[in-house]
Amino acid sequence: MLLFRFLILLCLLGSAVSFALYVGTGNPRYKDWGWKVLKWTLLAAFCFFTVLILERVA
């Protein structure tokens, strides 16, 4: 579980770095990559917390 939290944090950090690169360079490729990473990270985090909630209920 700690590993999964670390991976989510690492992906969020990667997304933030990508957005920072977009701001610094103006290259839209970094913005697109940042949105993709952020989208999949939030989806994975939602699934992770759904499993945690379901474990508490059951």
Secondary structure, DSSP 8 states (H G I E B T S, - for coil): -HHHHHHHHHHHHHHHHHHHHHHHH--HHHHHHHHHHHHHHHHHHHHHHHHHHHHHH-
